[in-house]
Amino acid sequence: MVELYMNKLEPGRKGTIRRIEAKGSVRQRMAEMGLTSGAEVTMVCRAPMNDPLEFLVRGYHITLRDSEAATVLLDYKEG
């Protein structure tokens, strides 16, 4: 496995959250959306200008800004 930031996932690919590097209210909001260590994340799609990004987490579709997704480090299995 390799480490990869969530904003670098390609559509249809999955990873498992290793850690959240965001601070303060952004970190709290992410936790409330289910983004916690060990959760599996699937990239659904990117908006035409690459922002925002849509993910599937714990059975829910969530949307994050690219800058927010860049604070989430994943364990990613290549291939």
Long-range contacts (C-beta under 8 A, 24 or more apart in sequence): 1-75, 1-76, 1-77, 2-75, 2-76, 2-77, 2-78, 3-73, 3-74, 3-75, 3-76, 4-73, 4-74, 4-76, 5-69, 5-70, 5-71, 5-72, 5-73, 5-74, 6-41, 6-43, 6-53, 6-55, 6-64, 6-69, 6-70, 6-72, 6-73, 6-74, 7-53, 7-66, 7-67, 7-69, 7-70, 7-72, 9-41, 9-43, 9-74, 9-76, 10-43, 11-43, 11-44, 11-45, 11-46, 12-42, 12-43, 13-42, 13-43, 13-76, 14-40, 14-41, 14-42, 14-43, 14-76, 15-40, 15-41, 15-74, 15-75, 15-76, 15-77, 16-40, 16-41, 16-74, 16-75, 17-41, 17-72, 17-73, 17-74, 17-75, 18-73, 18-74, 18-75, 19-72, 19-73, 20-71, 20-72, 20-73, 21-71, 21-72, 21-73, 22-68, 22-71, 22-72, 26-68, 26-71, 30-64, 30-68, 30-72, 33-57, 33-60, 33-62, 34-58, 34-60, 34-62, 35-62, 35-72, 41-72, 41-74
